[in-house]
Amino acid sequence: MKEDRLEIRIYLSEGTTETFELRDAAQIQAVRQQLEPLRVFAQNRLVVAGETFKSVFVTTRVLRMDFVHPEIKTWDFPSGYADIVELTAEEFRQHAHVDEPELRARRDNCIPVGDLLVSFLEFIMAGGKRFYFMAEYPVRLPAESQSLMRLVLANGALHARLACGGVGVLNLANVVSYTIYPGIAQIPADTWLAERVARPS
């Protein structure tokens, strides 16, 4: 991606991805200054217009938006997260040991409070699209340990660094489920304790 272009990718719930480019330096600067992760999906619609078209997107049907530009800086991560970065499906399967359960770290590993824990996240979105991330965050006291669940249930968006430069913003209103490997030791009292059956590759 050239530095004089900002690429915007819009992932839709019916499975398609629309891609647009901003080429005007002043507009790129304006978008960079206005971007706030919690406000990306706050409006009812998103309008993108070029010289010969106008596209209107209903934000409740947008799964995610990427803003690809080398000078777009990642905002502070929520809930004390040190880093959240996107992974490919292959990277996720490898690092989370999806196909090798005997190699997975256990939830009940005793990591001291304050030490950094690395987890691998799989989000399943409306329409079946999956997104994968690696998150790094400090281990918390048991009473504070459900921060990701509260974040997903209460906030409108979660952002992550993109490997290609820039940020992706996930619309949490369209999350159907998410899985964390290894996850934290503390779980809600109404949790069902069961093991996952191996899924096909």
C-alpha positions in Angstrom: 0.0 0.0 0.0 1.4 3.3 -1.0 1.6 6.0 1.7 -0.5 8.4 -0.4 -3.4 6.0 -0.4 -5.7 4.8 2.4 -7.4 1.5 1.7 -10.8 0.8 3.5 -12.2 -2.7 3.5 -15.8 -3.3 4.6 -16.7 -6.9 5.5 -20.4 -7.6 5.2 -22.5 -10.1 7.0 -23.7 -11.9 3.7 -20.1 -12.8 3.0 -18.7 -10.1 0.6 -15.9 -7.6 1.1 -16.0 -4.1 -0.5 -12.7 -2.3 -0.9 -12.3 1.5 -1.4 -9.2 3.8 -1.7 -8.9 7.4 -0.6 -6.2 9.1 -2.7 -6.6 12.7 -1.6 -4.0 13.6 1.1 -6.3 16.0 2.9 -9.1 13.4 3.1 -6.7 10.8 4.3 -5.5 13.1 7.0 -9.2 13.9 8.0 -10.1 10.2 8.2 -7.0 9.5 10.3 -7.9 12.3 12.7 -11.5 11.3 13.0 -11.1 7.6 13.5 -12.2 6.3 16.9 -12.8 2.6 17.4 -15.9 2.9 19.5 -17.5 5.3 17.0 -16.9 3.4 13.8 -20.2 1.6 14.0 -22.1 4.2 16.0 -24.1 5.6 13.1 -27.0 3.7 11.4 -25.3 3.9 8.0 -22.0 4.4 6.3 -21.8 6.3 3.0 -18.9 6.0 0.6 -19.0 8.1 -2.6 -16.7 8.3 -5.6 -16.9 10.4 -8.8 -19.5 8.1 -10.4 -21.2 6.2 -7.5 -22.5 6.4 -4.0 -22.6 3.3 -1.8 -24.6 3.1 1.5 -23.9 0.4 4.1 -26.2 -0.4 7.0 -23.7 -0.6 9.9 -25.7 -3.4 11.7 -24.8 -5.6 8.7 -21.1 -4.7 8.7 -18.9 -7.3 10.4 -15.6 -5.4 10.4 -13.8 -2.5 8.8 -10.1 -2.3 8.0 -8.1 0.9 7.6 -4.8 0.1 5.8 -2.2 2.8 5.8 1.3 2.9 7.3 0.7 6.0 9.3 -2.6 4.9 11.0 -1.6 4.4 14.6 -3.2 1.8 16.8 -5.4 3.3 19.5 -4.9 2.3 23.2 -6.4 -1.2 23.6 -9.3 -1.6 26.0 -9.4 -3.2 29.4 -5.7 -3.1 29.9 -4.7 -5.2 26.8 -1.1 -4.7 25.9 -1.6 -5.8 22.2 -4.1 -7.3 19.9 -3.0 -8.4 16.4 -4.8 -10.2 13.6 -3.8 -13.7 12.6 -4.5 -15.8 9.6 -6.6 -18.9 10.0 -3.4 -21.0 9.5 -1.4 -19.0 12.1 -4.3 -19.3 14.6 -4.5 -23.1 14.1 -0.8 -23.4 14.6 -0.4 -21.1 17.6 -3.6 -22.2 19.4 -2.7 -25.9 18.7 -6.3 -26.4 17.4 -5.4 -29.8 15.9 -3.1 -30.8 18.8 -5.0 -30.5 22.1 -2.2 -32.3 24.0 0.0 -29.3 23.3 -2.4 -26.6 24.4 -1.8 -24.6 27.6 -4.3 -25.3 30.3 -6.6 -22.6 31.7 -5.6 -23.4 35.2 -1.9 -22.7 34.7 -0.7 -20.6 37.6 0.6 -17.4 36.1 1.3 -14.6 38.7 -1.0 -11.6 38.7 0.5 -8.9 36.6 2.5 -11.2 34.3 1.6 -11.1 30.6 -0.5 -13.9 29.2 -0.8 -14.5 25.4 -4.1 -15.9 24.2 -5.4 -16.8 20.8 -9.0 -15.7 19.9 -11.5 -17.0 17.3 -14.5 -14.8 16.7 -17.5 -16.3 14.8 -19.6 -13.6 13.2 -23.1 -13.4 11.9 -23.1 -15.2 8.5 -20.4 -17.6 9.7 -17.3 -15.5 8.9 -14.4 -16.1 11.3 -11.7 -13.7 12.4 -8.6 -14.6 14.4 -6.4 -12.6 16.8 -3.6 -12.9 19.3 -4.0 -10.9 22.5 -1.5 -10.0 25.1 -2.7 -8.9 28.5 -1.7 -8.9 32.2 -3.1 -11.6 34.4 -5.7 -10.1 36.8 -7.1 -10.9 40.1 -10.0 -13.4 39.9 -12.6 -10.7 40.5 -11.3 -8.8 37.4 -10.7 -11.7 35.1 -13.8 -11.6 32.9 -12.8 -8.4 31.1 -13.0 -9.8 27.6 -16.5 -11.2 28.1 -17.7 -7.9 29.5 -16.0 -6.0 26.6 -17.7 -8.2 24.0 -21.1 -8.0 25.6 -21.0 -4.3 26.4 -18.9 -2.4 23.8 -19.6 -1.7 20.2 -16.1 -2.4 18.7 -12.8 -4.1 19.2 -9.7 -3.1 17.2 -6.5 -4.9 16.3 -3.3 -4.2 14.5 -3.1 -5.6 11.0 0.0 -7.4 9.8 -0.1 -5.3 6.6 -0.1 -2.0 8.6 -3.2 -0.2 9.8 -6.0 -1.3 12.0 -9.1 -3.5 11.8 -12.2 -2.8 13.8 -14.6 -5.6 14.7 -18.3 -4.9 15.1 -19.0 -6.7 18.3 -22.8 -6.4 17.7 -22.3 -9.1 15.1 -20.3 -11.6 17.2 -22.1 -14.9 17.5 -19.5 -16.6 19.7 -15.8 -16.4 20.5 -13.3 -18.9 21.8 -10.1 -18.2 23.7 -7.0 -20.5 23.9 -6.0 -21.0 26.6 -8.5 -18.9 28.3 -8.4 -17.9 31.9 -8.8 -20.1 35.0 -11.8 -18.3 36.4 -15.1 -19.0 34.6 -18.7 -18.0 35.4 -20.6 -20.1 37.9 -23.1 -21.2 35.2 -20.4 -22.5 32.8 -20.9 -26.0 31.3 -17.7 -28.0 31.6 -17.2 -30.1 28.4 -14.4 -30.8 25.9 -14.5 -29.8 22.3 -15.0 -32.5 19.7 -12.3 -32.3 17.0 -13.5 -30.3 14.1 -12.5 -31.1 10.5 -9.6 -29.1 9.0 
